[in-house]
Amino acid sequence: MSCVLTNYTSMTTTPIPCNPINGSANLFTGQVQYTDYGYEPNHAATYAFLAIFASGFAAHVLLGVWQRCWWTLPTLAVGTAVEVIGWGGRLWSIVSWRWDPNQGGLWSSNHNGFIVQIVCLVIGPTFFSAANYILLGSPSYVSLHSQSFSLLFICADLTCLVVQAVGGGIAGTANNEEGANQGGYIMTGGVILQLIVTVIYLILFGEWVYRRHTDLPSKRQYNPFSFTSRFARKKHAPSNIEDSNNHMMSPMTNGSQETHATTKPEDGLIAPPPFRSEFQISEKRIQIMCALIAMGTLLIIIRSVYRSIELLRGWSGPVATDEPLFIGMDALLMCLFVWLYAAVHPYIAFGRRLF
């Protein structure tokens, strides 16, 4: 048997002694060596989380279609599907796990499976953030104008998604560790940007809760899309009263059939005042949605902090090669998010919506 040591920087090979003994210490490092992960992915955890996220995906698709809450499909359902693909990548790594006698002997797996799980598990929660941004709707109590609230945060979310995807593409096509780390740093930029956007959203959400509780609407609201909205009104002015009503309704409140009394008329979870009798929802359900948004946002922030630290330290850093930490700070948190939003589905606040 002939073995070689490959230098991926210069793409040259050097003949070296082979290590045909499975699982033995590497001839050069004196320790058991792994490629990509830095450890062997836990089989039981991989199968368990794959099943949990797959069932969560099915739950969100069924709930979204059954309750006709269509906006949850491209957010909650798609985000969960991306998580499923990511865990499928880890499963791919497990089934391709083998002992490589080259380079002193090390455990290796299909590199594509590693890239799939990294990219998908990093960008998946971006879709969950979008669900939170849409869920709050168009609040009139905060300093940001209601016409710009969801649009601004969703645009920022899409930017984060693109940056992370570009970084993942660079990391996946890199021929050496330096190139892979460069892609990782770009992904880190996307994760940090998402973290900043989420924190800003949380601040505005806190302002909304406070002002709504004290009944103190913001006296001045900033609308960064004011020119766009004026242009849209000129181009697409409602042709009759019915169209005007539909134009004014928040996409998050359209079609709600609740008729319970509420304590606050101006609300991101409630339609504009002229339509309150038809579209208002109960105060209890608003409180449930507030708790859901707060909990979901907190989970995303904790996970984003962990991912930022992980990617900044590199693929072979101590954080990235710690599987229990990954399971606790990413897998469990996102699993909790998926099933929390399935158990307390946004439908309970917005009722059955046709479109």
C-alpha positions as CSV (number, residue, x, y, z in Angstrom):
1,M,0.0,0.0,0.0
2,S,1.4,3.4,-1.0
3,C,0.2,6.5,0.9
4,V,0.8,10.2,0.3
5,L,0.7,13.5,2.2
6,T,-1.1,16.2,0.2
7,N,-0.2,19.8,0.5
8,Y,-3.5,21.6,-0.6
9,T,-1.7,25.0,-0.8
10,S,0.8,23.9,-3.4
11,M,-1.3,20.9,-4.5
12,T,1.8,18.6,-4.2
13,T,2.0,15.1,-2.8
14,T,4.8,13.4,-0.7
15,P,5.1,9.7,-0.1
16,I,4.6,8.8,3.6
17,P,4.1,5.7,5.7
18,C,0.6,4.2,5.7
19,N,-1.5,3.7,8.8
20,P,-3.9,0.9,8.0
21,I,-5.1,0.4,11.6
22,N,-8.6,1.8,11.9
23,G,-9.1,4.4,14.6
24,S,-5.4,4.4,15.7
25,A,-3.5,7.6,16.6
26,N,-2.3,9.6,13.6
27,L,1.4,8.8,12.8
28,F,2.2,12.6,12.8
29,T,0.1,14.1,15.5
30,G,0.0,11.2,17.9
31,Q,-3.8,11.7,18.3
32,V,-6.9,10.3,16.6
33,Q,-7.4,12.6,13.7
34,Y,-10.6,13.7,12.0
35,T,-11.3,15.7,8.8
36,D,-13.9,18.5,8.5
37,Y,-15.8,18.1,11.8
38,G,-12.9,17.4,14.1
39,Y,-15.0,14.7,15.6
40,E,-17.3,11.9,14.5
41,P,-20.9,13.1,14.4
42,N,-23.1,11.4,17.0
43,H,-25.3,8.9,15.2
44,A,-28.2,8.9,17.6
45,A,-28.3,12.7,17.8
46,T,-28.2,13.0,14.0
47,Y,-31.1,10.6,13.4
48,A,-33.1,12.1,16.3
49,F,-32.8,15.7,15.1
50,L,-33.4,14.8,11.5
51,A,-36.6,13.1,12.5
52,I,-37.7,16.0,14.8
53,F,-37.1,18.6,12.1
54,A,-38.7,16.5,9.4
55,S,-41.8,16.1,11.5
56,G,-41.7,19.8,12.3
57,F,-41.6,20.6,8.6
58,A,-44.6,18.4,8.0
59,A,-46.4,20.1,10.9
60,H,-45.8,23.6,9.6
61,V,-46.9,22.7,6.1
62,L,-50.1,21.1,7.3
63,L,-50.9,23.9,9.7
64,G,-50.1,26.6,7.1
65,V,-52.3,25.0,4.5
66,W,-55.1,23.8,6.8
67,Q,-55.4,27.2,8.5
68,R,-54.7,29.1,5.2
69,C,-52.0,31.1,6.9
70,W,-50.0,31.2,3.7
71,W,-47.2,33.5,4.8
72,T,-45.9,30.8,7.2
73,L,-45.0,28.5,4.3
74,P,-42.1,30.5,2.8
75,T,-40.9,31.4,6.3
76,L,-41.5,28.7,9.0
77,A,-41.9,25.8,6.7
78,V,-39.0,26.7,4.4
79,G,-36.7,27.4,7.3
80,T,-37.5,24.0,8.8
81,A,-37.0,22.4,5.4
82,V,-33.5,24.0,5.3
83,E,-32.8,22.5,8.7
84,V,-33.9,19.1,7.5
85,I,-31.5,19.4,4.6
86,G,-28.7,20.4,6.9
87,W,-29.2,17.4,9.2
88,G,-29.4,15.3,6.0
89,G,-25.9,16.6,5.3
90,R,-24.7,15.3,8.7
91,L,-26.3,12.0,7.9
92,W,-24.5,11.9,4.6
93,S,-21.3,12.4,6.5
94,I,-22.1,9.5,8.8
95,V,-22.9,7.0,6.0
96,S,-19.7,8.0,4.2
97,W,-17.5,7.8,7.3
98,R,-14.4,5.8,6.6
99,W,-10.8,5.3,7.7
100,D,-8.2,6.9,5.4
101,P,-4.7,5.4,5.8
102,N,-3.2,8.5,4.1
103,Q,-1.7,11.5,5.9
104,G,-0.8,9.3,8.9
105,G,-4.2,7.8,9.2
106,L,-7.4,9.7,9.9
107,W,-11.2,9.4,9.9
108,S,-12.8,11.2,6.9
109,S,-16.2,11.6,5.3
110,N,-17.7,13.0,2.1
111,H,-16.7,16.7,2.2
112,N,-19.9,17.7,0.4
113,G,-22.0,16.5,3.3
114,F,-20.0,18.7,5.6
115,I,-20.6,21.7,3.4
116,V,-24.3,21.0,3.1
117,Q,-24.8,20.9,6.8
118,I,-22.7,24.0,7.5
119,V,-24.5,26.2,4.9
120,C,-28.0,25.0,5.6
121,L,-27.8,25.0,9.4
122,V,-26.3,28.5,9.3
123,I,-28.8,30.1,7.0
124,G,-31.9,28.2,8.1
125,P,-32.8,30.5,11.1
126,T,-32.9,33.5,8.7
127,F,-36.3,32.3,7.5
128,F,-37.4,32.1,11.2
129,S,-36.4,35.7,11.7
130,A,-38.6,36.7,8.7
131,A,-41.5,34.9,10.4
132,N,-41.1,37.1,13.5
133,Y,-40.8,40.3,11.4
134,I,-44.1,39.5,9.6
135,L,-45.8,38.3,12.7
136,L,-45.7,41.6,14.4
137,G,-47.2,43.2,11.3
138,S,-47.3,47.0,11.0
139,P,-47.3,48.4,14.5
140,S,-48.4,52.0,14.8
141,Y,-46.9,52.6,18.3
142,V,-43.2,52.3,17.4
143,S,-40.9,55.0,16.0
144,L,-40.6,53.2,12.7
145,H,-43.5,53.9,10.3
146,S,-46.0,51.0,9.9
147,Q,-45.6,51.1,6.1
148,S,-41.8,50.4,6.5
149,F,-41.7,48.0,9.5
150,S,-42.0,44.6,7.9
151,L,-40.5,45.7,4.6
152,L,-37.4,47.0,6.2
153,F,-36.7,44.0,8.3
154,I,-37.5,41.5,5.5
155,C,-35.1,43.3,3.2
156,A,-32.4,43.2,5.8
157,D,-33.2,39.5,6.4
158,L,-32.8,38.8,2.6
159,T,-29.4,40.7,2.7
160,C,-28.2,38.5,5.5
161,L,-29.4,35.4,3.6
162,V,-27.5,36.4,0.5
163,V,-24.3,37.2,2.4
164,Q,-24.4,33.9,4.2
165,A,-25.1,32.0,1.0
166,V,-22.2,33.6,-0.8
167,G,-19.9,32.8,2.1
168,G,-21.1,29.2,2.1
169,G,-20.5,29.0,-1.6
170,I,-16.9,30.2,-1.3
171,A,-16.3,27.8,1.6
172,G,-17.7,24.9,-0.3
173,T,-15.6,25.5,-3.4
174,A,-12.4,26.4,-1.6
175,N,-9.4,24.1,-2.3
176,N,-7.6,24.8,1.0
177,E,-8.3,25.7,4.6
178,E,-7.5,29.4,4.0
179,G,-10.2,29.7,1.3
180,A,-12.6,27.8,3.5
181,N,-12.0,30.1,6.4
182,Q,-12.5,33.2,4.1
183,G,-15.9,31.8,3.2
184,G,-16.5,31.2,6.9
185,Y,-15.7,34.8,7.7
186,I,-18.1,36.1,5.0
187,M,-20.8,33.8,6.6
188,T,-19.9,35.3,9.9
189,G,-20.6,38.8,8.6
190,G,-24.0,37.6,7.5
191,V,-24.7,36.1,10.9
192,I,-23.5,39.2,12.8
193,L,-25.6,41.4,10.5
194,Q,-28.6,39.2,11.2
195,L,-27.8,39.5,15.0
196,I,-27.7,43.3,14.7
197,V,-31.0,43.4,12.8
198,T,-32.6,41.0,15.3
199,V,-31.5,43.2,18.3
200,I,-32.9,46.3,16.6
201,Y,-36.1,44.4,16.0
202,L,-36.2,43.4,19.6
203,I,-35.7,47.0,20.7
204,L,-38.6,48.2,18.5
205,F,-40.7,45.3,19.8
206,G,-40.0,46.3,23.3
207,E,-41.0,49.9,22.5
208,W,-44.2,48.6,20.9
209,V,-45.1,46.6,24.0
210,Y,-44.3,49.5,26.4
211,R,-46.2,52.1,24.3
212,R,-49.1,49.9,23.8
213,H,-49.3,49.0,27.5
214,T,-49.2,52.7,28.4
215,D,-51.3,53.8,25.4
216,L,-48.6,56.3,24.3
217,P,-48.3,56.1,20.5
218,S,-45.1,57.5,19.0
219,K,-45.6,61.2,18.1
220,R,-43.2,60.9,15.2
221,Q,-42.5,57.9,13.0
222,Y,-39.6,57.5,10.6
223,N,-40.4,56.1,7.2
224,P,-37.3,55.2,5.1
225,F,-39.6,54.0,2.2
226,S,-41.8,57.1,2.1
227,F,-40.8,57.9,-1.5
228,T,-41.5,54.4,-2.6
229,S,-44.8,54.3,-0.8
230,R,-45.9,57.6,-2.4
231,F,-44.9,56.3,-5.8
232,A,-46.8,53.1,-5.3
233,R,-50.0,54.9,-4.2
234,K,-49.8,57.0,-7.4
235,K,-49.3,54.0,-9.6
236,H,-51.7,51.7,-7.8
237,A,-54.4,53.9,-6.4
238,P,-57.5,52.0,-5.2
239,S,-60.3,52.2,-7.7
240,N,-63.1,51.9,-5.2
241,I,-63.9,51.9,-1.5
242,E,-63.5,48.1,-1.2
243,D,-60.1,48.2,-2.8
244,S,-59.1,51.0,-0.5
245,N,-60.1,48.9,2.5
246,N,-58.0,46.0,1.3
247,H,-55.1,48.4,0.6
248,M,-55.1,49.7,4.1
249,M,-55.2,46.3,5.8
250,S,-52.0,44.8,7.1
251,P,-51.1,41.6,5.4
252,M,-50.9,40.1,8.9
253,T,-54.5,41.0,9.8
254,N,-56.3,40.4,6.5
255,G,-59.1,37.9,7.1
256,S,-59.1,37.4,10.8
257,Q,-62.5,36.4,12.0
258,E,-62.1,37.2,15.7
259,T,-64.7,39.6,17.2
260,H,-63.5,39.7,20.8
261,A,-63.0,43.0,22.5
262,T,-59.6,44.4,22.7
263,T,-58.1,47.1,25.0
264,K,-55.9,48.9,22.5
265,P,-57.1,49.9,19.0
266,E,-53.7,50.9,17.5
267,D,-51.8,47.6,17.2
268,G,-49.5,45.8,14.8
269,L,-51.6,42.7,15.5
270,I,-54.8,44.4,14.8
271,A,-56.2,46.0,11.6
272,P,-56.5,49.9,11.3
273,P,-59.3,51.5,13.4
274,P,-61.9,51.7,10.6
275,F,-62.0,47.9,10.4
276,R,-61.7,47.0,14.1
277,S,-65.1,45.5,14.4
278,E,-64.3,43.0,11.7
279,F,-60.6,42.3,12.2
280,Q,-59.8,42.8,15.9
281,I,-58.5,39.9,18.0
282,S,-58.7,39.3,21.7
283,E,-56.2,40.8,24.2
284,K,-55.3,37.3,25.5
285,R,-54.3,36.2,22.0
286,I,-52.2,39.3,21.5
287,Q,-50.4,38.5,24.8
288,I,-49.8,34.9,23.6
289,M,-48.3,36.2,20.3
290,C,-46.1,38.7,22.2
291,A,-44.7,35.9,24.4
292,L,-44.2,33.8,21.2
293,I,-42.3,36.7,19.5
294,A,-40.2,37.4,22.6
295,M,-39.2,33.8,23.1
296,G,-38.5,33.1,19.4
297,T,-36.4,36.2,19.1
298,L,-34.4,35.3,22.2
299,L,-33.7,31.9,20.8
300,I,-32.4,33.3,17.5
301,I,-30.2,35.8,19.3
302,I,-28.6,33.2,21.5
303,R,-28.0,31.0,18.5
304,S,-26.6,33.8,16.4
305,V,-24.1,34.8,19.2
306,Y,-22.9,31.2,19.3
307,R,-22.6,30.9,15.5
308,S,-20.7,34.2,15.3
309,I,-18.1,33.0,17.8
310,E,-17.9,29.6,16.1
311,L,-17.2,31.0,12.6
312,L,-14.8,33.6,13.8
313,R,-12.6,31.0,15.3
314,G,-12.5,29.0,12.1
315,W,-13.7,25.5,11.0
316,S,-11.0,23.8,13.1
317,G,-11.4,26.1,16.1
318,P,-12.3,24.8,19.6
319,V,-16.0,26.0,19.2
320,A,-16.6,24.5,15.8
321,T,-15.1,21.1,16.9
322,D,-17.2,20.8,20.0
323,E,-20.3,18.8,19.1
324,P,-22.1,18.9,22.5
325,L,-21.8,22.7,22.4
326,F,-23.3,22.7,18.8
327,I,-26.2,20.5,19.9
328,G,-27.0,22.7,22.9
329,M,-26.5,26.1,21.3
330,D,-27.9,25.5,17.8
331,A,-29.8,22.2,17.4
332,L,-31.8,22.3,20.6
333,L,-32.6,26.0,20.3
334,M,-33.8,25.7,16.7
335,C,-35.7,22.6,17.5
336,L,-37.4,24.4,20.3
337,F,-38.2,27.3,18.0
338,V,-39.7,25.1,15.3
339,W,-42.0,23.2,17.7
340,L,-42.9,26.3,19.7
341,Y,-44.2,27.9,16.6
342,A,-46.0,24.7,15.7
343,A,-47.7,24.4,19.1
344,V,-48.5,28.1,19.3
345,H,-49.1,28.6,15.6
346,P,-49.6,32.2,14.4
347,Y,-53.1,31.2,13.2
348,I,-54.5,31.5,16.8
349,A,-54.1,35.3,16.5
350,F,-55.0,35.9,12.9
351,G,-57.7,33.3,12.3
352,R,-58.4,31.7,8.9
353,R,-57.1,33.8,6.1
354,L,-58.0,33.3,2.4
355,F,-54.9,35.0,1.0
